[in-house]
Amino acid sequence: MTQQELQQLVEEVSRTYFKKPFRHIATFNRRLKTTGGRYHLHDHSLDFNPRVLELYGKKELIAVIKHELCHYHLHLEGRGYQHKDPDFKKLLKDTGSSRYAPPLTDVLYQVYECQSCGTQIKRRKKINTRKFGCGRCRGKLKWIAEQSLALQKVVD
């Protein structure tokens, strides 16, 4: 998808779901790593991560576009545009927008196993096994491996 096609898609989504025009610039930004999109308060432009389209397809990109347009339209109207604001949460629900972007990077997990009950525990950060024990039986934990939750391409 080109920048021009993205601009047209954002304008179309704005008219369809918000019944309002989008009059600013929408671009792909490859520097975005963990977020699906970004709304700029100073110039009202929108940036989108092209990996959303590559990994999840057009349907998920439209969900991210709707999320960023919620920020855009509420800010221009002088209403609560932040994630914590009730206006923002209500508009997300009304338009069927996604609350969070899908994962865009591989996630590494540390896998531990309880010596007593055999329960496997996954944590993102390493833990001190001398200090912490199993939450189920208070048994001693043993580090097993580091696992990757690899991203897989989803095709429309």
Secondary structure as GFF3:
##gff-version 3
##sequence-region A 1 156
A	DSSP	alpha_helix	3	13	.	.	.	ID=ss1
A	DSSP	pi_helix	14	18	.	.	.	ID=ss2
A	DSSP	beta_strand	26	28	.	.	.	ID=ss3
A	DSSP	beta_strand	37	39	.	.	.	ID=ss4
A	DSSP	beta_strand	46	48	.	.	.	ID=ss5
A	DSSP	alpha_helix	50	56	.	.	.	ID=ss6
A	DSSP	alpha_helix	58	77	.	.	.	ID=ss7
A	DSSP	alpha_helix	86	95	.	.	.	ID=ss8
A	DSSP	beta_strand	107	114	.	.	.	ID=ss9
A	DSSP	beta_strand	120	123	.	.	.	ID=ss10
A	DSSP	beta_strand	141	149	.	.	.	ID=ss11
###
